[in-house]
Amino acid sequence: MENWDPAVIKMLSIFMPSTFKSRAAIKPESRFVHYTTSKNLLQILDSEEIEFRNTRDMNDHQDIETGLERLQHWINNSASAALADALDRCVPGVWNEGIKKFQDWLPGLRNETYVLSVAEHDPNENNTGRLSLWRAFEGDATGVAVVVDTSPFMQVAQALKAYSSPVAYWTRQQFAGEFETVTASILDNQQFISQTNRPVLREVIFLMLLFAAVCSKPPGLRDEREWRVLTNPLLWPSPMLIKHNPAVEGSNRTIYKLPLKNRPTENITGLEFPQLISRVIIGPTMNAEVIREEIVSKLAEKNVPQPAAKVIMSKLPVRAKAMG
Protein backbone atom coordinates (compact mmCIF):
# COMPACT_ATOMS: atom_id res chain seq x y z
CA MET A 1 0.00 0.00 0.00
CA GLU A 2 3.08 2.22 -0.18
CA ASN A 3 1.82 4.00 -3.32
CA TRP A 4 -1.69 4.65 -2.01
CA ASP A 5 -3.05 8.05 -1.08
CA PRO A 6 -2.55 8.42 2.72
CA ALA A 7 -6.17 9.55 3.12
CA VAL A 8 -7.37 6.35 1.40
CA ILE A 9 -5.18 4.24 3.69
CA LYS A 10 -6.58 6.00 6.74
CA MET A 11 -10.16 5.50 5.55
CA LEU A 12 -9.48 1.80 4.97
CA SER A 13 -7.96 1.41 8.44
CA ILE A 14 -11.01 3.07 10.05
CA PHE A 15 -13.89 1.52 8.09
CA MET A 16 -12.43 -1.89 7.10
CA PRO A 17 -9.97 -2.69 9.89
CA SER A 18 -9.64 -6.44 9.27
CA THR A 19 -9.16 -5.91 5.54
CA PHE A 20 -6.53 -3.27 6.32
CA LYS A 21 -4.62 -5.69 8.56
CA SER A 22 -4.82 -8.49 5.98
CA ARG A 23 -3.49 -6.22 3.23
CA ALA A 24 -0.69 -4.98 5.46
CA ALA A 25 0.29 -8.60 6.15
CA ILE A 26 0.88 -9.31 2.44
CA LYS A 27 4.62 -9.04 1.83
CA PRO A 28 6.64 -9.00 -1.44
CA GLU A 29 7.46 -12.67 -0.91
CA SER A 30 3.80 -13.63 -0.30
CA ARG A 31 2.00 -15.70 -2.90
CA PHE A 32 -1.60 -16.34 -3.89
CA VAL A 33 -2.85 -19.57 -5.42
CA HIS A 34 -5.74 -20.19 -7.81
CA TYR A 35 -7.26 -23.65 -7.56
CA THR A 36 -8.86 -24.74 -10.81
CA THR A 37 -9.02 -27.78 -13.10
CA SER A 38 -6.18 -28.80 -15.38
CA LYS A 39 -8.56 -28.35 -18.33
CA ASN A 40 -9.34 -24.78 -17.32
CA LEU A 41 -5.66 -23.95 -16.79
CA LEU A 42 -4.88 -25.09 -20.34
CA GLN A 43 -7.75 -22.90 -21.60
CA ILE A 44 -6.37 -19.92 -19.68
CA LEU A 45 -2.94 -20.47 -21.19
CA ASP A 46 -4.39 -20.77 -24.70
CA SER A 47 -6.69 -17.77 -24.51
CA GLU A 48 -4.56 -15.62 -22.18
CA GLU A 49 -7.77 -14.63 -20.43
CA ILE A 50 -9.16 -15.31 -16.98
CA GLU A 51 -12.82 -15.43 -16.03
CA PHE A 52 -14.89 -13.54 -13.48
CA ARG A 53 -17.96 -15.61 -12.65
CA ASN A 54 -21.32 -14.54 -11.29
CA THR A 55 -21.57 -15.26 -7.57
CA ARG A 56 -24.78 -17.16 -8.24
CA ASP A 57 -22.85 -19.61 -10.43
CA MET A 58 -20.29 -20.47 -7.79
CA ASN A 59 -20.11 -23.94 -6.20
CA ASP A 60 -22.45 -22.73 -3.47
CA HIS A 61 -25.13 -20.68 -5.21
CA GLN A 62 -26.06 -19.19 -1.82
CA ASP A 63 -22.46 -18.05 -1.37
CA ILE A 64 -23.06 -14.35 -0.72
CA GLU A 65 -26.35 -14.86 1.11
CA THR A 66 -24.51 -15.59 4.38
CA GLY A 67 -22.94 -12.15 4.42
CA LEU A 68 -26.09 -10.40 3.23
CA GLU A 69 -28.23 -12.08 5.89
CA ARG A 70 -25.79 -11.23 8.68
CA LEU A 71 -25.42 -7.66 7.50
CA GLN A 72 -29.17 -7.11 7.29
CA HIS A 73 -29.58 -8.63 10.75
CA TRP A 74 -26.92 -6.26 12.13
CA ILE A 75 -28.41 -3.20 10.38
CA ASN A 76 -31.87 -3.98 11.75
CA ASN A 77 -30.50 -4.71 15.23
CA SER A 78 -29.98 -2.07 17.89
CA ALA A 79 -26.24 -2.87 17.79
CA SER A 80 -25.87 -0.73 14.66
CA ALA A 81 -27.11 2.37 16.50
CA ALA A 82 -23.71 3.04 18.08
CA LEU A 83 -21.97 3.25 14.70
CA ALA A 84 -24.75 5.41 13.27
CA ASP A 85 -24.51 7.76 16.24
CA ALA A 86 -20.71 7.99 15.96
CA LEU A 87 -20.94 8.94 12.30
CA ASP A 88 -23.75 11.43 12.83
CA ARG A 89 -21.61 13.25 15.39
CA CYS A 90 -19.16 13.90 12.55
CA VAL A 91 -21.48 14.40 9.55
CA PRO A 92 -25.17 14.39 10.49
CA GLY A 93 -27.33 12.15 8.31
CA VAL A 94 -24.50 10.54 6.34
CA TRP A 95 -25.09 7.09 7.85
CA ASN A 96 -28.66 6.95 6.53
CA GLU A 97 -27.44 8.10 3.11
CA GLY A 98 -24.91 5.26 2.99
CA ILE A 99 -27.50 2.71 4.13
CA LYS A 100 -29.97 3.95 1.51
CA LYS A 101 -27.43 3.57 -1.29
CA PHE A 102 -26.64 0.03 -0.16
CA GLN A 103 -30.32 -0.95 0.00
CA ASP A 104 -30.99 0.64 -3.41
CA TRP A 105 -28.13 -1.36 -4.93
CA LEU A 106 -28.95 -4.64 -3.18
CA PRO A 107 -30.71 -6.33 -6.16
CA GLY A 108 -27.79 -5.42 -8.43
CA LEU A 109 -25.27 -6.69 -5.88
CA ARG A 110 -27.10 -10.00 -5.61
CA ASN A 111 -27.47 -10.59 -9.34
CA GLU A 112 -24.56 -8.82 -11.03
CA THR A 113 -21.50 -9.34 -8.84
CA TYR A 114 -18.65 -11.23 -10.51
CA VAL A 115 -15.63 -12.66 -8.76
CA LEU A 116 -12.26 -14.25 -9.35
CA SER A 117 -11.16 -16.32 -6.35
CA VAL A 118 -7.64 -16.94 -5.13
CA ALA A 119 -6.28 -18.10 -1.78
CA GLU A 120 -3.33 -17.24 0.37
CA HIS A 121 -0.56 -19.73 -0.36
CA ASP A 122 1.29 -21.23 2.58
CA PRO A 123 4.97 -22.03 1.81
CA ASN A 124 4.46 -25.31 3.69
CA GLU A 125 2.05 -26.33 0.92
CA ASN A 126 4.52 -25.65 -1.87
CA ASN A 127 4.94 -29.34 -2.72
CA THR A 128 1.49 -30.65 -1.85
CA GLY A 129 -1.15 -27.94 -2.15
CA ARG A 130 -4.02 -27.79 0.35
CA LEU A 131 -5.80 -31.06 0.99
CA SER A 132 -9.15 -29.44 1.83
CA LEU A 133 -9.18 -27.63 -1.52
CA TRP A 134 -8.24 -30.74 -3.51
CA ARG A 135 -11.33 -32.36 -2.01
CA ALA A 136 -13.51 -29.67 -3.60
CA PHE A 137 -13.06 -31.11 -7.11
CA GLU A 138 -15.74 -33.41 -8.48
CA GLY A 139 -15.67 -36.65 -10.42
CA ASP A 140 -12.88 -37.09 -12.93
CA ALA A 141 -11.74 -33.46 -12.87
CA THR A 142 -8.08 -33.03 -11.99
CA GLY A 143 -7.35 -30.08 -9.78
CA VAL A 144 -4.30 -27.87 -10.15
CA ALA A 145 -2.99 -25.12 -7.89
CA VAL A 146 -1.56 -22.19 -9.84
CA VAL A 147 0.78 -20.19 -7.61
CA VAL A 148 1.13 -16.53 -8.57
CA ASP A 149 2.68 -13.33 -7.28
CA THR A 150 0.42 -11.17 -5.12
CA SER A 151 1.33 -7.82 -6.68
CA PRO A 152 -1.35 -7.79 -9.45
CA PHE A 153 -4.00 -8.26 -6.75
CA MET A 154 -2.70 -5.50 -4.50
CA GLN A 155 -2.63 -2.79 -7.16
CA VAL A 156 -5.29 -0.12 -7.34
CA ALA A 157 -6.21 0.23 -11.00
CA GLN A 158 -9.07 2.67 -11.47
CA ALA A 159 -9.50 1.74 -15.14
CA LEU A 160 -10.01 -1.97 -14.35
CA LYS A 161 -12.60 -1.42 -11.60
CA ALA A 162 -12.07 -4.81 -10.00
CA TYR A 163 -11.19 -4.80 -6.32
CA SER A 164 -9.55 -7.42 -4.13
CA SER A 165 -10.52 -8.22 -0.56
CA PRO A 166 -9.90 -11.05 1.89
CA VAL A 167 -12.89 -13.17 2.78
CA ALA A 168 -13.95 -13.03 6.45
CA TYR A 169 -14.91 -16.28 8.18
CA TRP A 170 -16.72 -14.78 11.14
CA THR A 171 -19.33 -15.98 13.56
CA ARG A 172 -22.30 -13.68 14.00
CA GLN A 173 -20.62 -12.28 17.13
CA GLN A 174 -17.35 -11.64 15.30
CA PHE A 175 -19.25 -9.97 12.48
CA ALA A 176 -20.82 -7.55 14.96
CA GLY A 177 -17.46 -7.15 16.69
CA GLU A 178 -15.90 -5.81 13.49
CA PHE A 179 -18.42 -2.97 13.45
CA GLU A 180 -17.74 -2.28 17.14
CA THR A 181 -14.09 -1.80 16.15
CA VAL A 182 -15.18 0.56 13.36
CA THR A 183 -17.29 2.56 15.80
CA ALA A 184 -14.40 2.97 18.23
CA SER A 185 -12.09 4.03 15.40
CA ILE A 186 -14.59 6.63 14.17
CA LEU A 187 -14.77 8.13 17.65
CA ASP A 188 -10.96 8.24 17.79
CA ASN A 189 -10.81 10.04 14.42
CA GLN A 190 -13.74 12.43 14.60
CA GLN A 191 -11.81 15.43 13.33
CA PHE A 192 -10.53 13.58 10.26
CA ILE A 193 -13.97 12.21 9.42
CA SER A 194 -15.71 15.55 10.04
CA GLN A 195 -13.40 17.15 7.46
CA THR A 196 -14.07 14.45 4.84
CA ASN A 197 -16.14 15.40 1.82
CA ARG A 198 -19.72 14.19 2.39
CA PRO A 199 -20.12 12.25 -0.91
CA VAL A 200 -16.77 10.54 -0.26
CA LEU A 201 -17.84 9.52 3.22
CA ARG A 202 -21.19 8.25 1.93
CA GLU A 203 -19.33 6.13 -0.64
CA VAL A 204 -16.98 4.73 2.02
CA ILE A 205 -19.97 3.65 4.13
CA PHE A 206 -21.53 2.01 1.07
CA LEU A 207 -18.30 0.16 0.26
CA MET A 208 -17.88 -0.97 3.87
CA LEU A 209 -21.33 -2.54 3.75
CA LEU A 210 -20.82 -3.98 0.27
CA PHE A 211 -17.57 -5.78 1.09
CA ALA A 212 -18.92 -6.98 4.44
CA ALA A 213 -21.81 -8.61 2.58
CA VAL A 214 -20.03 -10.03 -0.45
CA CYS A 215 -16.81 -11.18 1.24
CA SER A 216 -18.19 -13.13 4.21
CA LYS A 217 -18.46 -16.91 4.53
CA PRO A 218 -19.27 -19.37 7.35
CA PRO A 219 -16.43 -19.85 9.87
CA GLY A 220 -16.20 -23.57 9.11
CA LEU A 221 -14.65 -22.69 5.74
CA ARG A 222 -11.78 -20.58 7.14
CA ASP A 223 -9.21 -23.13 5.94
CA GLU A 224 -9.81 -21.80 2.41
CA ARG A 225 -8.12 -18.45 3.23
CA GLU A 226 -9.84 -16.98 0.18
CA TRP A 227 -9.40 -13.55 -1.37
CA ARG A 228 -11.91 -12.28 -3.89
CA VAL A 229 -11.35 -9.94 -6.78
CA LEU A 230 -14.82 -8.60 -7.40
CA THR A 231 -16.47 -6.38 -9.92
CA ASN A 232 -19.99 -5.32 -10.77
CA PRO A 233 -20.62 -4.01 -14.30
CA LEU A 234 -23.70 -2.08 -13.19
CA LEU A 235 -21.85 -0.33 -10.42
CA TRP A 236 -18.35 -0.14 -11.93
CA PRO A 237 -18.47 -0.55 -15.73
CA SER A 238 -15.04 -1.27 -17.18
CA PRO A 239 -14.00 -1.46 -20.85
CA MET A 240 -11.19 -3.86 -19.85
CA LEU A 241 -13.57 -6.64 -18.83
CA ILE A 242 -15.06 -8.43 -21.83
CA LYS A 243 -18.62 -9.74 -21.63
CA HIS A 244 -19.31 -13.33 -22.73
CA ASN A 245 -22.45 -15.45 -22.80
CA PRO A 246 -21.14 -19.01 -23.01
CA ALA A 247 -23.49 -21.87 -23.81
CA VAL A 248 -22.54 -23.98 -20.81
CA GLU A 249 -24.76 -26.77 -19.58
CA GLY A 250 -26.46 -25.83 -16.33
CA SER A 251 -25.86 -22.10 -16.68
CA ASN A 252 -26.93 -19.35 -19.02
CA ARG A 253 -25.33 -16.56 -17.04
CA THR A 254 -22.91 -14.02 -18.37
CA ILE A 255 -19.23 -14.20 -17.47
CA TYR A 256 -16.60 -11.48 -17.82
CA LYS A 257 -13.09 -12.15 -19.08
CA LEU A 258 -9.96 -10.18 -18.34
CA PRO A 259 -7.19 -10.36 -20.97
CA LEU A 260 -3.90 -11.15 -19.25
CA LYS A 261 -2.13 -8.10 -20.64
CA ASN A 262 -0.10 -5.52 -18.76
CA ARG A 263 -1.15 -1.89 -18.98
CA PRO A 264 1.56 0.03 -17.12
CA THR A 265 -0.06 3.40 -17.81
CA GLU A 266 -3.16 2.13 -15.99
CA ASN A 267 -1.14 0.66 -13.11
CA ILE A 268 -1.87 -2.90 -14.28
CA THR A 269 1.29 -5.03 -14.28
CA GLY A 270 2.35 -8.60 -13.56
CA LEU A 271 -0.51 -10.19 -15.53
CA GLU A 272 1.39 -11.49 -18.53
CA PHE A 273 3.20 -14.73 -19.21
CA PRO A 274 5.90 -15.69 -18.44
CA GLN A 275 5.93 -13.59 -15.24
CA LEU A 276 2.45 -14.48 -13.96
CA ILE A 277 2.89 -18.15 -13.03
CA SER A 278 5.58 -19.14 -10.57
CA ARG A 279 4.47 -22.72 -9.87
CA VAL A 280 1.81 -25.28 -10.76
CA ILE A 281 0.95 -28.11 -8.37
CA ILE A 282 -1.03 -31.02 -9.81
CA GLY A 283 -3.52 -32.46 -7.35
CA PRO A 284 -4.25 -36.11 -6.58
CA THR A 285 -4.99 -37.98 -9.80
CA MET A 286 -4.18 -41.24 -11.57
CA ASN A 287 -3.05 -39.27 -14.65
CA ALA A 288 -0.58 -36.89 -13.06
CA GLU A 289 2.30 -37.62 -15.42
CA VAL A 290 0.24 -37.08 -18.58
CA ILE A 291 -1.28 -33.87 -17.25
CA ARG A 292 2.12 -32.61 -16.16
CA GLU A 293 3.50 -33.10 -19.67
CA GLU A 294 0.58 -31.16 -21.18
CA ILE A 295 1.04 -28.23 -18.82
CA VAL A 296 4.83 -28.14 -19.20
CA SER A 297 4.45 -28.10 -22.97
CA LYS A 298 1.90 -25.28 -22.84
CA LEU A 299 4.07 -23.21 -20.48
CA ALA A 300 7.00 -23.65 -22.87
CA GLU A 301 4.83 -22.24 -25.68
CA LYS A 302 4.29 -19.16 -23.50
CA ASN A 303 8.05 -18.76 -23.03
CA VAL A 304 7.89 -19.54 -19.33
CA PRO A 305 11.51 -20.27 -18.35
CA GLN A 306 12.30 -23.75 -17.00
CA PRO A 307 8.70 -24.95 -17.22
CA ALA A 308 9.55 -28.49 -16.13
CA ALA A 309 10.88 -27.15 -12.84
CA LYS A 310 7.72 -25.12 -12.26
CA VAL A 311 5.23 -27.99 -12.59
CA ILE A 312 5.19 -30.58 -9.83
CA MET A 313 2.89 -33.40 -8.73
CA SER A 314 1.49 -33.21 -5.21
CA LYS A 315 1.96 -36.98 -4.75
CA LEU A 316 -0.91 -37.03 -2.29
CA PRO A 317 -2.73 -40.38 -2.42
CA VAL A 318 -5.72 -40.82 -4.70
CA ARG A 319 -8.70 -42.13 -2.73
CA ALA A 320 -10.38 -45.02 -4.50
CA LYS A 321 -13.63 -44.35 -2.63
CA ALA A 322 -15.09 -41.92 -0.18
CA MET A 323 -14.56 -42.22 3.55
CA GLY A 324 -17.21 -43.84 5.71
Secondary structure, DSSP 8 states (H G I E B T S, - for coil): -TTS-HHHHHHHHHH-HHHHHHHHH--TT-EEEEEEEHHHHHHHHHHTEEEEEEGGGSSSTTTTHHHHHHHHHHHHSGGGHHHHHHHHHHSTTHHHHHHHHHHHHHHHHHHS-EEEEEEE--GGGTTT--HHHHTT--TT--EEEEEEESHHHH---TTT--EEEE-B---HHHHHHHHHHHHHHHHHTHHHHHTS-HHHHHHHHHHHHHHHHHTB--GGGGGG-EEEEEE-TTTS--TTSEEE---BTTB---EEEEE---BGGGTB-S-STTTSEEEEEE-S-TTHHHHHHHHHHHHHHTT-SSHHHHEEE------SS---
